[in-house]
Amino acid sequence: MTKSKTAFLLSTQILGKQSLYMWTFTFAEVLNVKDTRKRWNHLLTLMRERWPQMCGVRVFEMHEFHGLHVHLVTNRFLDVNEARKLAHQAGWGRIDVKQIPIEGAAYLGKYLSKERPPCLKRWRLWAGFGEWAWTKIKDLITQSRFSTIYRACKEWLGWTGKKGFFDRMKFVAWLEFRSAVEGWIDGCGPGGKPLWMCCRAELMEGAAVERPF
């Protein structure tokens, strides 16, 4: 399961205590994805003006034959007739809505597992909206030897921003190899010492692989 899908599923659990409402917005004709996104932003603005307390998540789905669809999950009932008027105003076509249990939101998670279409490159396939704290991908911590060593190095060396990113990756990969060979605790140096307590000579002693610094 991807981090994006995990964050989405956690968010839907936060969003609703008992049940949710799933909306699907489509067009009668196929539009290019940029026009579709513009119309979606327009519709969401209209809906939030009409229902200021509305909050939820949206998911983009690229349909094989019908273009981009937008799915919306909210935790409150919205008048479907009013929503249709706003959708018509924003240039949308058909609307479908149904009440679902919290676990029903996992159905939308399948769209996040599909291969991303080239036209959606660098797009957020899902996003939260409204005044609530949804789970973001950056909130998830992947637990692995590499990630543990990276976090230890980040704290030790004060890494910030993206400058020198590839050099950092080489350094962490080198430490990961050293840790495996020497049997070091992940994120530590010889003798279980935290990295910030180790000097470079200790980390390099007996290294069979050229150091990346």
PyMOL commands that set and color helices and strands:
alter all, ss='L'
color gray80, all
select helices_A, chain A and resi 3-15+33-50+80-89+102-113+118-120+137-139+145-157+165-182+190-192+195-197+200-204
alter helices_A, ss='H'
color red, helices_A
select strands_A, chain A and resi 19-25+56-63+67-74+95-101+126-129
alter strands_A, ss='S'
color yellow, strands_A
deselect
rebuild
show_as cartoon
